[in-house]
């Protein structure tokens, strides 16, 4: 199997398993799902290092959203 195809299959499997796992344990907020998807994306990208023809806009967008979610959670903890 080609490296790019194996990367895509692994990423799809990780996203499917994380979605199924979170739905079984009751993770019902969107920020939990986005955080898990971000972690899965970066883990798969780090392991396989797929070739990119352009800048990784998906990775940057996921990282910005993840940082925003973490900042909101930290502010909520500090406000208490």
N, C-alpha and C positions, 0 to 999 in steps of 0.2 A: 504494500500500500504506500502511496506517495506521502511524503511528510506533511504536506499541506492538508491532504484529506484526513490523515490521522489526527492532526491538530483540530480540525473542524469536528470530527467525530468525538474526540475527547471533550472538547468544549461543550458540545451538545449534550453529551452524557452527564457531565458535571452540572450543567444547568438543569437538566431533567431531574437528577438525583437531589439537588438542593431544593428545587421547587416541591418535589414530592415529600421530602423530609420536613421542610418547613410547614407544609400544609398538614402533615400528620401530627406535628407537635403544637399546632395552633399559632404559628407565626402569621398573624393576620394584618400586620401593618406594612405598608408599602416600603418604608425605609429599611425594614429587615430584609425584604426580598432584593432591593437594589444593592444593599451592602453585600449580600451573599453573591449576587451576580457579578459584582465588581471584583470580589475576591476570586471567584472562579475564573473570570476572564484573565486576571493578571497571573494567576497560578499557571493556567494553560499557556499563556503567552511567554512566561518565563521558562517553562520547561521546553517548549518546542521552538521558540524564537522564529515565528513564521516570517517569510519574506514580505516586505511591505513596499509597494510601489509609490505610496504617498505617505504623508504624515499620519500618525495613528490618532485620528479624530475621535474614534470610539473610546480609546483608552483615556484620552485627556478628558473627554466629557464624563466618563464614568468616575474618574478620579475627582473631578470638581464636584460632582453630585455627592460622592462619598464623603469628601471633606466637609461639605455643607451639612450633611446629616450628622457627622461626628461633632461638628461645631455646635449644632442645635442641641444635641444630647449633653455636651459638656456644659453649655450655658444653662440647661435645665437643671443639671446637678448642682452647679454653683449658685443658682438662684435660691435653692432651698436653704 
